[in-house]
Amino acid sequence: MQKRTILWYMTFWGFGMNFMLRMNLNIAIVSMVRPITVKDGLQSEYYENNSLLQNTSYLSGTNIDNGNVFQWDEHQQNMAKGSFFWLHMVLQIPGGLLAQKFGAKSIFGYSNGLVALLTCVIPLSAKLNFNALILIRVFQGLIAGLAWPSMQAMTGKWIPPHERSRFVSAYLGTSVGTAVTYMVCGYLMDWLGWESVFYITGAIGLVWHLCWTYLVYDSPRLHPTITEKEVKYIENSLGNSIVKNVSSSTPWKSIMTSLPLMVNIISQIGYNWGMYTISLQAPTYFKFVLGFNLKQTGIWSGVPHLFLWPFAFSFGCLCDHLIQAKTMSITNVRKLACVFSNIVHGLFILTFAYSGCNETFVIFNLVCAVVVSGAISSGALPGIVDLAPNFAGVLQGINGTIVIFCISISPYIVGLITYQQQTIEQWKKVFIVSAAFCSLTGIAFLIFGSSKLQKWNNEEQKDVKEIQPIV
């Protein structure tokens, strides 16, 4: 088996586990709390008395029912879900720099491994104090910020340009991780209680870390068992877009004034706003607005993400073929992908917003919205690497810093809109905002986007053209 194929599988599992660990609380929280719900404009409470707001344990965020169920209002629930992202952007740029200096293997591996270890502590922290849970989640998000930029650095060293769309589909192991988490954890909570969600997903992450440590290397030349044929194929395909010893000097001025980079980032803000809103909020929407039970909530929150990856991989194969056959330029292929990942994605979120109580229509539009978003693996994501493979980790770090800062506001806005108003009308406003962000940023990429190799990727390079893969 080719070593970059093994890298694909480990990357797929790594990103799947990465999202499993960040999304597990979103499904577990529907079993952890006893919230106030409103359906069709009529307020109902799960409590035995009408003095909830006078209950001091509720106001302080402490627990009830022998430590297994908590009285958290909408603000507290969205704090718990959103706290992962509060400092998630802090280590994005350092993650790219560290990967450039020390190698992506260690940075990506230890980042995911430590997040997995902290996941096992969540049940204890939640029972101790609401603030302790928030602290754990914030620290998880901080450490997880190292992962994405470091992986982009490895992609730049391992993957030929005409294979990047397919390879970056491994990043959307995130969708499978989300799907498995939502679908399986619904049953876990029903059988073993919500605590099992964190113990089992944490253990899966620790097993991945061991496998990653022994199977993955920072570059083809460093791999002890790779064939010389594969090494030469990769190096010839990359050509002079990668230099073996990148200067420690990062061209910050050129990076910060790069229009193609800024437009790429804008498109990813829109994509992520839409995707994170429906991913984070779908369990709450299904459970407390549409009235699904735990198993139904888990299944229908997860099923759409299960179909995302097959679409992403198939679409990636098509895009790589278009590039390799020189049917379309790399820039136009990335723009084609953006039509699906942003514009069509946004349109399905909009129709989801107007689906009302029609469960079939709700699920259909959710599935479609999630599935077409998989085109991001052929669009803006590999587009970062196209611009400057030598500094892909740094570029992804900048991208991640800005994107995460923007989308971290999303749970707060959802909390404001739905506070003590868990109605379909209020949730419609949430999804309309997401649809608008998604589509408008996609249009910006269509107009101004580019995937041409930038001259500051290698200052010694005189004539800069789009990378042409060696077939």
N, C-alpha and C positions, 0 to 999 in steps of 0.2 A: 504494500500500500504506500502511495506517495505520502511524504511527510507533511505536505501542505493539506492533504486530505485529513490526516490525523489532527492537524491544527484546526481545521474546520470543525470537526466533531467536538473537540475540547472547547473551542470558542462558543459553539452553539450551546453546549451544556453550561459553560460558564455564564453566558448572558441569561440563559433560562433560569439558572439558579440565582443570579443577581436580581432578577425581577421577582422571583419567588420570595426572596427575603424582603423586598421592599413592598410587595403587594399583600403579603400574608395578613397584615393587620387590617387591611381594608375589608377582607371577608370575615376575619375573626371577630371584628368589632360588632357585627350584627348579633353575635351570640354573647358578647361581653357586656352589652349595655341593655338597659330598659328605657328607651327614649319615649318622648312624647311624639305621637304621630298624628298626622291629619290626612284624611283621605276624603276627596270630594267636598272639601270645605268644612267637614265636621271633625272637631278635635276629640280624640279619645286618648286615654292614658292607660298605661299598663300597671298603674299603681293602685293600691287598695284604698288610698285616701286622696283627698283633694287639696292637701296642704304641701304639695311638692316644693314650691318655691320657699316655704318656710323651713324646709328640712335642712339642717346644717350640714349633714353628711353629703347631701347633694351639692350644696354650694361649695364645699371644700374639695369635691371630687373624690371622696373616699368611697368605699365599697359597701355592698349589702349582700345578703344571701351567702353567708359563710365565705366571703371573699371571692366568689365566682361571678357575680354580676355587679355592674357598676352603674351609678346614676350620673351619666354624662349628658349634658344638653348638646344641641347642634354645634355650638361653638367649640365645646370641648372635643367632640368627636372629630371635627374638621381640624382642630389643633393636632390631635393624635395622628391623623392621616397626613397632614401637611408638614409636620415637624421634621420628617425625614429630609425635606428639601430646604429647610431654613439655612443650613450651612453647606448644602451639597455643592454649591458653586465655588466654595473657598479653595479647595484643592484641585480644581479642574486644570488650571494653568500649571501649577506645580507638578501635577500628575504627568502632563506632557513633557515638561522639562526633566523630571526624574527618569521617565522612560527613555528619553533621549540620552541621558547620561549613564544610567545604570542598567537599562534594558527593560523591556515591557514585561518579560516573564515574571520577575519578582514583584513589580508594582501591581500588575493585574492580579497575580496570585495571592499576595498578602492582603490586598484590599478586599477581595471577595472572602477570603478565609476568615479575616477578623470580623467582618459583618456577620458571617455565619455563626461564629462563636458568640457574639453579642445577642443574636436572635434567641439563643437558648436561655438568656437571662430575662427576657421580656415578661414571662408570666410572674416571676418573683417581683420585678420592679412595679408591675401594674398593681399587684396586691399590696405593696408597701405604700405607694403614693402615686397619684396621677402625675405629679411633677417628675418623679423618678422614671416613669415610663417615657415621658417627653424627653428627658435627658438621654436615655438610651437611644431613642429614635434619632435625635439630633446627631449624636456621635456616630451612629450607623451611616447616616446620610453624608456626614463629613468624610469618613473613610471611603465610602463608596464612590466619592467624587474622583478618586484616583483611577478608577477602572476604565471608563470609556476613552479618555485621551491616550492612555498607555496602549490600549488595543489598536488604536489607529496607527500608532507608531510601528507596531509589529506588522500590520497589514501592508504598510508602505515598504517594508523590507522583504516580505515573503511573497506577495501576490502580484503577478503580472497585470497590467492595465486591463487587458481583455478578459480577465477572470474576476475582476473586483466585484462586479454586480452579484455574481453567484456567491463569492466568498462572503461579502458583507451581508448576505441573507442569513448567515450564521448569527449576526448580531440580533436578528429577530427571533432567535431562540427565546428572546424576551417574551414574545407572544405565547410560545408554548409553555414557558414558565408561568406566565399569568394564567393561562387556561387550566393547566394542571392544578395550580394553587387554588383557584376558585372552585373547580369541579370536585377535586378530591377532598379539599378542606371542608366543604359543606358536609360530607359524610363523616369526616374525622370528628368534627364538632358534635355531630349527632350521636356518634358512638362513644367517643373518648373525652369529649369536652374541648373547649377552645384552647386550653393549654397545649394539647397535643399538636396543634398547628405549628407552634413555634419550635417545639422540641424536634419534630420530624423534619421540617424544612431546614433547621439549623444543622442537623446531622447530615443531610444530603449535601449541604454546602461544604462541610468539613471533608467528606469523602472526595468531592470534586477537587479540593485544594491538594490533596495527596496525589491524585492522578495527574493534575496539571504540573506539579513539581517534577515528576519523573518522566513525563512524556513530551514536554514542550521546551523549545530553545529559542533564543532571541533572534537568530538569523540562520539562513541555510548553511553558511560556512561553519557555524558553531555546533551544528547537529552532528553527533558522533556516528550515526548509522545511515545518514542520507546518501543516496547514490550521487556520483559525480555528474551523471547525466541530468538529474533533477536540478542540481546546483547551477550548472551551466545554463539550463533552460530558463530558470528564474532570473539569473543575472543578465543574460542576453535580452530577455524580454523587458526588463527594467531599464536597460541601457544606462544612459548618463543621468537619469532622473534621480538616481540614488547614488550618493557618494559614501564610500565605506567608512570614512572617518569625518563625520560632520563637525564643522567648526563649532566651538562652544559659543560663538557669537551668533545670537539670534537676530535676524533683521527686523527688529520691532517696528521701526518707522514704516517700512514697506508693508508689513503685515497689517498694522493698524489703519493704513490708508488704502487698503485693497478693497475696491468696490465689489469684485466677485466674491470675496470672503464675507463682506457685510451682507450682501444679498442672500448668500447661502444661509447665513445665520438667521436672517429675518424669516426665510422660508421654514427653517426648523423651529423657530418660535411658534409659528402658526400651527405646524403639524403637531408639535408636542402639546400645545395648549388643548387642541381638540382631542388628541389621543389620551392625555392624562386625565382630562375631565371625565370622559366616558369610562376609562379604566378604573379610576379611583372612586367614582360616584355610582357606578352601575349597581353594586351590591346594595347600597343604601336606598337607591331609587326603587329597585325591585322589591326589597323587603318592606320598606316603610311607606311607599307611595302606592305601589301596585299590589302589595299584600302577599308576595310570594313567601313560601315557607323556606327553611334553611337549605334544604336540598335543591329546591327549584332556584333559589337565589344563587347558589354555587354553580349549578349547571349552566344557567343562562347568562351568568356573568363570565363564565369561562369558555363556552362553546365558540363564540366569535373569534377569540384569540387562537383557538385550535386550527381554524381555517386560514388564519393570516399567513403563517409561514409557508404553506404549500403555494399560495399565490405569489408570495415574495420570491420564492426560489424559481418558480416557473417564469415569472416576469423578468427575473434577473438573467435567466438563460437566454430569453429573447433579446434583452438589451445587450448582453455580451456578444451574441451572434450579430446584431446590427453593427456593433463596433468592429468586430473582427472582420466582417465582410465589407466594411467601409460603406455600408448602406447609409448610415447616419454618422455625423461627428459625435464625439463624446459629449460635447455641450448640448446638442439637440437630443441625445438620448436621455441626459439628466433632466432636461426640460419636459420631455415626454413623461418621464416618471413622476415629475412634480405635478403634472395635471391630475394624476390619480391620487398621489399621497396628500395633496393639499386641496385642490379644487373639488374633485369628485367626493373626496372624504368629507369636506365641509358641507356639500349638498346633502349627503346622507345624514349627517348630524342634524341638519335643518329639518329634514323630513321626520327624523326621530323625535324632534322637539314637538312636532304637530301630530304625533301618533296617538296622543290621548291615552285612553284606557284599553285600546285595541291591542291586546297582548301579542297577537300574531304580527301585526304591523310594527309594533315596538321592536320585537325580536328580529324581524326581517331587516329593518333599517339599521339596527345596531350591528348585526352580522356584516352587512354590506359596508358600513362605515369603517369597521375595524379591518376587514379584509383588504379593501383597496388601499388602506394606509400602508400596507406592506410594500408598496412601490418605493417607499423611502429608501430601501436598501439598494435601489438602482439609481436614486436621485441625489439628494443633498448629502447623504452619508458618505458614499464613495467620492462625491464631488469634493469633499474636504481633502481627501488624499490626492485627487487629480491636480489640485492647485499647487501643492508643494509636498511631495512625498518625504523629503528630508526633514520637514518640520510639521508633519501630519499630527503628531502628538500635541504640539504646542497649539496648532490651529484648532484641534478638537477641544483642547482645554479652554481656549478663548470662547469657542462656540458654546461649550457646556456651561461656562460661567454666566454668560448672558442669557442663554435659554432657560437654565434652571432658576435664575433670579426672576425671570418673567413668569414662568409657570408656577413658581412657589406661591404666587399671589392667588392662583385659581381656587384652592380650597378655602381661603379666607373670603373670597367673593361669594363662593357657594354658600358659606355659612351665613353671610349677611343677607343674601337673597332668601334663604330657606329657613331662617331662624324662627322657630315656632310657627312656621307656615309650610309644612310638608305637603304642599298641594301641587297638582299637575301644572297649574298656571305659573307658579313660582319656578318650578323646575324647567318649564319651557323657556323662561328668560335665561337660565343658565346655559342651555344648549344653543340658543340663538347666538349668544355672545361667542361661544366656542366655534360655531359654524362660520361666523363672520371673520374671526381671526384666521381660521384655517384657509379659507378661500382667498382672501385679499392678499395674504403673504405669498400664496402660490402664484397669483397674478404678477406680483412684483418680481419673482424669480423668472417667470417667462419673459418679462421685458428686459431685465437687466442682468440675468444670471450668465455665468460663463464657467467652463471647466478647463480652460487653457492653462498649461503649465506656466507658472509665473516665473519671471526672470530671476527673482530673488530666491528661488529655490536653490539655485547654484549660480552665484554671481559671475563665475567664469564662463557660463554658457552664453554665447553671443546671439544665436538665432533661436528664439523660442517659438515652438509650434506645439500643437496638441500632440500628445504622445501617440505614436502609431505602434500598435503591438506587432511583435515579430512572430509570425505564424510558422 
